[in-house]
């Protein structure tokens, strides 16, 4: 059986993190986002996988290659025009010669759930869609069913018929491509796979299978933190790099080969220290911190529950909590990131021209690539700083700061 992974989108809601990096390559739990799904499918027995790419496709291909290093056989298709999810799946018609599973590349779910979905489909070979129960289904495609069978999917209804939503995991046969060819454009001008599924369900049996355990649809930057927490909660201790005498590593800490942890560093797991990192001396790395390749964390620095991507330097007297930091950023001495409002309410963020609640009580900064801060800069909770911006000495950053800004 083959797998088709849909990873062609630009990830616009994740900007500024995806301004330069395709969404599949964002770091979670020490690895690119997409690598976790590729591995879960491999462990479920699906070793022949096709990744549908689009924006910055070459970077995804360069990283994953033919998949040999991950124990899979990877090939690629490219969606030239963004014409919707049905069109995306239709691109694979010439390479899918039998039953296959199709997974949205931005879904995070447990390997056990992936294995359960694959095993059930291999057993009965009946088309299915994976569904998951959420507390607020309004912003998703909501499932209406009759017993185990799909009746329809209703996109973002004002009165949802249930709390079950489209989980982005499907078992399909080659007959789906005929239905895709008969799918008409939606009012927003795209070919929607939910319309295809509704058509299929009206003509044949499409089962609804519940996805058990953790499931996340990562749409906004702060949702990466929750996904990272889930994936890092599965880490096992593995010390491959150099750890100097006097450093303390507690629990599930991963230190990759080529990383250096200097004396006086105190690291509480789960934590991930990637190749090329230089940690300490005398710093504190708290649980659920993921440091990408070549990250520098220096003296008197505290990092907590944060994702810090490749090449970023947080070298002295800094605090970073509950934040997502892009590549090649540099923090001036004394830069502090606040992550808690004085009124203790959930942190709000300005994104896509509107202010919205993140649902998080603690959230620091979402920072794009190549941002620099000056000495004693201060960053308020929920601040978004776009790529190549400079936050000056002693400046107090808040709200949304646009690309290449100079904030003093």
NORRA-V216302 format. One record per residue. N is the residue number from 1. RES is the residue in three letters. PSI is psi in radians with two decimals (* if undefined). OMEGA is omega in whole degrees, -180 to 180 (* if undefined). D_CENTER is the distance of its C-alpha to the mean C-alpha in Angstrom with 2 decimals. Layout:
N,RES,PSI,OMEGA,D_CENTER
N,RES,PSI,OMEGA,D_CENTER
This chain:
1,UNK,2.49,179,25.40
2,UNK,2.87,173,22.77
3,UNK,2.44,172,19.15
4,UNK,2.11,180,17.81
5,UNK,2.13,-177,14.09
6,UNK,1.89,-176,13.44
7,UNK,0.70,-175,11.38
8,UNK,-0.20,-174,13.91
9,UNK,2.79,180,12.63
10,UNK,-0.24,-179,12.72
11,UNK,0.74,-174,9.84
12,UNK,-0.57,-180,12.74
13,UNK,-0.28,179,11.59
14,UNK,0.03,177,9.07
15,UNK,2.55,17,12.22
16,UNK,0.00,-177,13.71
17,UNK,-0.51,-178,10.74
18,UNK,0.31,177,10.83
19,UNK,-0.57,-179,14.61
20,UNK,-0.29,-173,15.21
21,UNK,2.26,175,12.16
22,UNK,2.50,-176,10.77
23,UNK,-0.71,-178,7.14
24,UNK,-0.28,-177,7.31
25,UNK,0.03,174,8.67
26,UNK,2.52,-173,6.57
27,UNK,2.28,171,7.56
28,UNK,2.22,177,6.65
29,UNK,0.74,172,10.07
30,UNK,0.04,-178,11.91
31,UNK,2.77,175,10.45
32,UNK,2.51,180,8.39
33,UNK,-0.91,-173,5.10
34,UNK,-0.43,-177,7.77
35,UNK,-0.58,180,10.40
36,UNK,-0.69,179,9.73
37,UNK,-0.74,178,10.43
38,UNK,-0.76,-179,13.28
39,UNK,-0.72,-180,14.74
40,UNK,-0.72,177,14.70
41,UNK,-0.71,177,16.51
42,UNK,-0.82,-178,18.80
43,UNK,-0.39,176,19.72
44,UNK,0.02,177,20.52
45,UNK,0.05,-179,22.97
46,UNK,1.68,-175,21.34
47,UNK,-0.26,177,21.83
48,UNK,1.88,-173,22.44
49,UNK,2.48,178,19.23
50,UNK,2.18,179,18.98
51,UNK,2.15,175,15.98
52,UNK,2.04,-177,16.54
53,UNK,2.89,179,15.69
54,UNK,-1.67,-177,16.74
55,UNK,2.28,-178,15.99
56,UNK,0.79,-176,16.53
57,UNK,-0.65,-176,17.00
58,UNK,-0.58,180,19.10
59,UNK,-0.66,177,16.52
60,UNK,-0.77,-180,14.44
61,UNK,-0.72,-179,17.86
62,UNK,-0.66,-178,19.07
63,UNK,-0.87,-173,16.36
64,UNK,-0.46,-179,16.47
65,UNK,-2.43,-180,20.11
66,UNK,0.06,177,21.90
67,UNK,-0.01,-174,19.77
68,UNK,-0.66,-178,22.82
69,UNK,-0.30,177,21.40
70,UNK,0.05,178,18.97
71,UNK,0.46,179,21.85
72,UNK,2.90,175,20.97
73,UNK,1.79,-176,22.58
74,UNK,2.42,169,20.17
75,UNK,2.99,-171,21.38
76,UNK,2.54,169,20.06
77,UNK,2.68,-179,20.94
78,UNK,2.25,175,20.50
79,UNK,1.84,-174,20.47
80,UNK,-0.70,179,22.90
81,UNK,2.48,179,22.89
82,UNK,1.53,-176,20.28
83,UNK,0.37,175,22.54
84,UNK,2.95,-174,20.29
85,UNK,-0.59,177,18.69
86,UNK,-0.75,176,22.15
87,UNK,-0.69,-180,22.96
88,UNK,-0.82,180,19.78
89,UNK,-0.63,179,20.85
90,UNK,-0.46,178,24.42
91,UNK,-0.45,-175,23.77
92,UNK,0.09,-173,23.66
93,UNK,-0.69,-175,27.12
94,UNK,-0.23,-177,28.99
95,UNK,-0.19,178,26.93
96,UNK,1.86,-176,26.50
97,UNK,0.20,179,29.93
98,UNK,-2.88,179,29.35
99,UNK,2.54,180,27.08
100,UNK,2.73,172,23.35
101,UNK,2.54,-179,20.09
102,UNK,2.24,-174,17.60
103,UNK,2.34,171,13.92
104,UNK,2.27,-175,11.39
105,UNK,-0.20,-179,8.79
106,UNK,0.30,178,6.00
107,UNK,2.35,174,7.47
108,UNK,2.14,179,7.13
109,UNK,2.86,-175,10.82
110,UNK,2.59,175,13.45
111,UNK,-0.58,179,15.27
112,UNK,-0.69,179,18.38
113,UNK,-0.71,177,17.32
114,UNK,-0.81,-179,16.47
115,UNK,-0.67,180,19.86
116,UNK,-0.74,179,21.61
117,UNK,-0.79,-179,20.60
118,UNK,-0.79,-178,21.65
119,UNK,-0.74,180,24.82
120,UNK,-0.70,-180,25.93
121,UNK,-0.68,177,25.65
122,UNK,-0.54,-178,27.55
123,UNK,-0.83,-172,30.16
124,UNK,-0.31,177,31.00
125,UNK,0.57,175,29.68
126,UNK,2.29,180,29.49
127,UNK,2.46,180,26.78
128,UNK,2.83,167,24.26
129,UNK,2.42,176,21.24
130,UNK,2.38,-179,18.95
131,UNK,2.59,-179,19.14
132,UNK,2.53,-180,17.78
133,UNK,2.26,180,19.65
134,UNK,2.70,-179,18.25
135,UNK,-0.55,-178,20.47
136,UNK,1.66,-174,20.11
137,UNK,0.01,-169,19.90
138,UNK,-0.56,-175,21.19
139,UNK,0.24,-178,18.17
140,UNK,3.08,169,17.50
141,UNK,2.05,-173,19.75
142,UNK,2.41,-173,22.08
143,UNK,2.29,169,23.87
144,UNK,2.23,-174,27.65
145,UNK,2.82,175,29.18
146,UNK,1.77,-172,32.62
147,UNK,-2.19,179,32.55
148,UNK,-0.05,-172,30.01
149,UNK,2.47,177,30.17
150,UNK,2.30,172,28.06
151,UNK,-0.89,179,30.23
152,UNK,2.87,172,27.85
153,UNK,2.23,-178,24.51
154,UNK,2.08,-177,25.04
155,UNK,2.13,173,22.57
156,UNK,1.00,-177,22.04
157,UNK,2.63,176,25.52
158,UNK,-0.53,176,27.43
159,UNK,1.53,-176,28.78
160,UNK,2.34,178,26.35
161,UNK,-0.26,179,28.45
162,UNK,3.11,175,26.14
163,UNK,0.14,179,22.95
164,UNK,2.29,-180,21.60
165,UNK,2.85,175,18.95
166,UNK,2.07,-175,17.71
167,UNK,0.04,176,14.97
168,UNK,0.44,178,14.12
169,UNK,2.14,-173,15.88
170,UNK,2.61,168,19.39
171,UNK,2.18,-171,22.42
172,UNK,2.70,171,24.58
173,UNK,3.08,-176,27.84
174,UNK,-0.30,179,29.26
175,UNK,-0.31,-180,30.99
176,UNK,-0.50,-176,27.80
177,UNK,-0.54,174,28.50
178,UNK,-0.72,178,31.82
179,UNK,-0.64,177,30.23
180,UNK,-0.73,179,27.74
181,UNK,-0.46,-179,30.77
182,UNK,0.04,180,32.37
183,UNK,2.27,-180,29.48
184,UNK,2.81,178,30.49
185,UNK,2.52,176,28.57
186,UNK,2.99,178,27.26
187,UNK,-0.43,179,28.63
188,UNK,0.16,172,25.78
189,UNK,0.25,-179,26.81
190,UNK,2.81,175,24.15
191,UNK,1.91,-172,24.52
192,UNK,2.29,180,22.47
193,UNK,-0.43,175,21.74
194,UNK,-0.62,175,22.48
195,UNK,-0.68,177,25.95
196,UNK,-0.80,180,26.26
197,UNK,-0.69,178,25.50
198,UNK,-0.69,177,28.01
199,UNK,-0.78,179,30.53
200,UNK,-0.78,-177,30.03
201,UNK,-0.47,179,30.37
202,UNK,-0.25,-175,33.62
203,UNK,-0.40,-177,35.09
204,UNK,3.04,-179,33.87
205,UNK,2.22,170,32.13
206,UNK,2.07,-176,28.35
207,UNK,2.67,172,27.31
208,UNK,2.05,179,24.80
209,UNK,2.25,-180,23.16
210,UNK,2.31,175,21.42
211,UNK,2.08,-176,18.16
212,UNK,2.63,177,19.09
213,UNK,-2.83,-175,17.28
214,UNK,2.39,176,13.84
215,UNK,2.36,179,11.68
216,UNK,2.39,170,8.82
217,UNK,1.86,-174,8.08
218,UNK,1.87,-178,5.38
219,UNK,-0.51,-177,7.91
220,UNK,2.72,-174,8.88
221,UNK,-0.73,-177,8.29
222,UNK,-0.34,177,9.85
223,UNK,-0.31,173,7.67
224,UNK,-0.58,-179,5.27
225,UNK,-0.75,179,8.70
226,UNK,-0.72,178,9.34
227,UNK,-0.71,179,6.61
228,UNK,-0.73,178,7.94
229,UNK,-0.76,-180,11.32
230,UNK,-0.86,-176,11.26
231,UNK,-0.65,180,10.46
232,UNK,-0.40,176,12.80
233,UNK,-0.19,180,15.31
234,UNK,0.05,-178,15.99
235,UNK,2.66,171,16.93
236,UNK,2.57,-178,20.57
237,UNK,2.34,-180,22.70
238,UNK,1.88,-177,23.22
239,UNK,1.81,180,25.23
240,UNK,-0.38,-178,25.71
241,UNK,-2.98,-178,26.28
242,UNK,2.22,177,29.23
243,UNK,1.99,-178,29.69
244,UNK,2.72,175,32.83
245,UNK,2.38,-180,35.36
246,UNK,-0.16,173,34.83
247,UNK,2.54,180,31.04
248,UNK,2.15,178,29.79
249,UNK,2.07,-176,26.73
250,UNK,2.25,173,26.32
251,UNK,-2.63,-173,24.37
252,UNK,1.40,178,21.32
253,UNK,2.28,174,21.01
254,UNK,2.18,174,19.91
255,UNK,1.86,-176,21.79
256,UNK,2.71,174,21.38
257,UNK,2.36,-178,24.55
258,UNK,-0.11,176,25.39
259,UNK,2.69,179,24.18
260,UNK,2.19,174,26.89
261,UNK,1.97,-174,27.11
262,UNK,2.85,-178,30.30
263,UNK,2.47,178,32.87
264,UNK,-0.13,176,32.35
265,UNK,2.45,179,28.55
266,UNK,1.98,-173,27.47
267,UNK,2.14,178,24.09
268,UNK,2.20,180,23.07
269,UNK,2.85,4,20.56
270,UNK,2.37,178,18.00
271,UNK,2.60,-177,17.32
272,UNK,2.12,-180,16.23
273,UNK,1.91,-172,18.50
274,UNK,2.94,177,17.81
275,UNK,2.37,177,20.63
276,UNK,-0.07,178,22.70
277,UNK,2.59,176,21.89
278,UNK,1.92,-169,25.05
279,UNK,2.22,176,25.10
280,UNK,-2.96,6,28.07
281,UNK,2.85,170,30.87
282,UNK,0.98,175,31.01
283,UNK,2.96,-176,27.48
284,UNK,2.03,177,25.49
285,UNK,2.04,-174,21.90
286,UNK,2.97,-173,20.92
287,UNK,2.64,177,18.67
288,UNK,0.53,173,14.88
289,UNK,2.27,179,15.06
290,UNK,2.07,-179,13.18
291,UNK,2.15,-179,15.18
292,UNK,-3.13,-176,14.46
293,UNK,2.37,173,17.46
294,UNK,0.29,178,20.55
295,UNK,2.46,176,19.65
296,UNK,2.15,174,22.89
297,UNK,2.02,-170,23.42
298,UNK,-2.75,-172,27.13
299,UNK,2.43,177,29.98
300,UNK,0.64,177,29.86
301,UNK,2.44,173,26.11
302,UNK,2.22,177,24.03
303,UNK,2.27,-175,20.22
304,UNK,2.26,171,18.70
305,UNK,0.95,-176,15.31
306,UNK,2.72,172,13.56
307,UNK,2.09,180,11.18
308,UNK,2.05,-171,13.66
309,UNK,3.03,-167,13.00
310,UNK,2.34,170,15.70
311,UNK,0.11,-180,19.26
312,UNK,2.51,180,19.14
313,UNK,2.17,175,22.34
314,UNK,1.38,-158,22.95
315,UNK,-0.42,-177,26.48
316,UNK,2.27,173,28.84
317,UNK,0.76,-180,29.38
318,UNK,2.70,169,25.91
319,UNK,2.23,177,23.89
320,UNK,2.05,180,20.11
321,UNK,2.43,172,18.65
322,UNK,0.88,-173,15.47
323,UNK,2.81,172,14.11
324,UNK,2.05,-174,11.47
325,UNK,2.27,-179,13.68
326,UNK,-2.90,-176,13.43
327,UNK,2.58,170,15.58
328,UNK,0.54,174,19.36
329,UNK,2.78,179,19.95
330,UNK,2.15,-178,23.20
331,UNK,2.16,174,24.30
332,UNK,2.76,-178,28.05
333,UNK,2.33,176,29.98
334,UNK,0.03,177,29.77
335,UNK,2.27,-179,26.68
336,UNK,2.36,177,25.45
337,UNK,2.00,176,22.31
338,UNK,2.49,-176,23.28
339,UNK,0.16,-177,20.83
340,UNK,2.26,178,23.26
341,UNK,2.60,178,25.46
342,UNK,-0.54,-180,29.18
343,UNK,0.02,176,29.50
344,UNK,0.26,177,26.78
345,UNK,2.93,178,25.14
346,UNK,2.55,-176,21.46
347,UNK,2.36,177,20.07
348,UNK,2.60,-176,20.06
349,UNK,2.51,173,18.30
350,UNK,2.03,-178,19.64
351,UNK,2.46,-180,17.22
352,UNK,0.64,175,18.36
353,UNK,0.13,178,21.90
354,UNK,2.72,180,21.83
355,UNK,2.29,-176,21.52
356,UNK,2.73,176,19.45
357,UNK,2.41,176,18.95
358,UNK,-0.22,-175,15.67
359,UNK,0.05,-178,17.18
360,UNK,2.34,176,16.85
361,UNK,-0.54,179,20.13
362,UNK,2.16,175,18.82
363,UNK,2.23,180,16.69
364,UNK,-1.86,-175,17.79
365,UNK,2.55,166,16.75
366,UNK,2.02,-171,13.94
367,UNK,2.22,177,15.46
368,UNK,-3.06,-176,15.22
369,UNK,2.65,169,16.66
370,UNK,0.57,175,20.33
371,UNK,2.49,177,21.16
372,UNK,2.45,175,24.29
373,UNK,2.60,179,25.82
374,UNK,3.06,-180,29.51
375,UNK,2.32,175,31.39
376,UNK,0.44,172,31.04
377,UNK,2.59,180,28.50
378,UNK,2.36,-177,27.11
379,UNK,2.15,-176,23.84
380,UNK,2.78,179,23.80
381,UNK,2.39,176,21.16
382,UNK,0.23,178,18.58
383,UNK,2.45,174,19.56
384,UNK,2.15,180,17.54
385,UNK,2.06,-177,18.92
386,UNK,2.92,-171,18.42
387,UNK,2.57,173,18.88
388,UNK,0.29,178,22.29
389,UNK,2.77,177,23.64
390,UNK,2.20,175,26.20
391,UNK,2.00,-170,26.78
392,UNK,3.05,-180,30.41
393,UNK,2.21,177,32.41
394,UNK,0.10,-179,32.63
395,UNK,2.68,178,30.67
396,UNK,1.80,-174,28.96
397,UNK,2.42,179,25.73
398,UNK,2.86,176,24.53
399,UNK,-2.44,180,22.96
400,UNK,2.15,-178,21.32
401,UNK,2.07,-170,22.71
402,UNK,2.99,-178,22.59
403,UNK,2.47,174,22.16
404,UNK,0.51,179,24.91
405,UNK,2.75,171,26.48
406,UNK,1.92,-172,29.08
407,UNK,1.91,-176,29.02
408,UNK,*,*,32.13
